[in-house]
Amino acid sequence: MELYTEKEVYRPFWEKDSALLETELGCSWHKCAFCDFTKDDFYIFPLEEIEKKAKMLVPYAKAKRRIFLLGENPFVMDTGKILAITGYVERYMPWIHEISMYARVDDVLRKDERELLVLRKKGICHLHIGIESGNAKVLKQMNKGVTPEQGIEACERLHRAGITYSVTVIPGLGGKKMSEEHAEDTAKFLNVIQPERIWMIGLKIWNDTDLYKQYNQGLFVPLDLRRRMMEAKKILENLKMSDCIFADTTVLNKYTVIGKLPYDKEKMINWMNELAKGTEN
């Protein structure tokens, strides 16, 4: 048995120092219009295989303080299965007390507050959630399967349980038609949920996705790189965070802008303005 099914593994760049335990392949939803993973089969590894992988991970986790569960949304697993996995971590890697993973909004909503509290007590400390937009029309066009209101409810539940969360946002996801609404509503949404981290990621129109079909039919007109950056800047300008790390790792497809809010807000805005000047001609 291999520790990882694929040679390339996907994890948030925040988790670069975490040990990686494979639990799932693909996404339980796999219907988002923009996502290239929709063609991949969804599969949750049996517990006996996850336990074997946990044993194999021990030598690589000696100097680690956190484990990240690999998979597009492992939090979809029922609470009993997640608790079994936390048990393997406790048994074979007792020095690790932090476990994180990707989650969808509806994964959170399917668990009641008692379950969330139990999971937190057993080491589930942080979730990475693909919010993408705070605008209902954009989410519907992209077939995310959830609403902004559901996103807020999910984050409120996590906050009450003591589970922190990072979110991803996609500048340009509304295209030219909904750029203003996407930026404004996403900033408002983020101000409500107050995530620990915000990660702006690039939009790529992959072949064989619903978004590619929308693009070919003229239903989606993408922003160029400069306009996408300016949309990200508009979101940043309207953020009112009390304590949050902000990162855009795909500025003009070659730069990373990162800082702590609210302290570095003006500095990051100035960086984007300077980068924009270099693209005017």
C-alpha positions, 0 to 999 in steps of 0.5 A: 500500500502506498501512503498517497494514491496520486503523486501530486497531493492538494492542500492549502498553502497554509498547511505546508508544514502539516503531516498529510494523511489521505482519507478521501479522493474527489469531492462529494458534490463534484458539480461546481461549474468552474471545478476541474475535479468534477470528472474525478470519482468520489471515494472515501477510504475504508477505516482499516486502510486509513489506519494503515496509512496513519501507521505509515505516516508516523516516521514523517510526522515526528517533527509535526504538530498538525495533521491535514486530512487529504481529500476535497472535503473529508468533513463530509464523513460522518462524525463516527468515522472522523472520530475513528480517524482522530483515534488513530492519530491519538494512538500512533502520533500522540504528540499531535493535537491539531487536525484540519481538513477541507470542508463544504458549507453543507458538510458543516450544516449536516452536523449538529452543534453537539457533534461539532463540540465533540469533534473539536474536543478530539482535535478537529481544530480548523476547516478550510472552506471554499466560499468562492463568493458571497453573492447568491447569483454567482453561487447559483451560476457556478452551481456551488449548491449552497447560499450565502446565508447557509455559509454564514450559518455554518461559520457561526456554528463552527465559531460556537464550537471553537473550530476556526476556519479559513476560506477561499475566494475567487476574484473574477468568478462573476465575470464581467457581468457580475463583477461589481456584485461579486466584489461587494457582496463577497466583502460583506460576507467576509465581514460577517463571518470573520475568518482566520484566513482569506485565500484569494485564488485564481480562476482558470476556465478548464476544458470539459467544465460547465464554465467552459461551456458558458464561456463558449456560449457567451454566457460568461465573459472572463475578466483579464488579469488586471481587472481580476486583480482590481476586483480582488483589491476592491474586496480587500478595500472593503474588508473590516477584519479584526484579526485575519491573514489575507493572501492573494497568491495569483496576482497577475498570475505571478505575484503573491500579496500577503499580510495581516488585517487590519494592520497591513491593509493599506500596504497591500492595497498600495502593492496592488496599485503599483502592480496595476500601474505596470499593466496600464500600457 
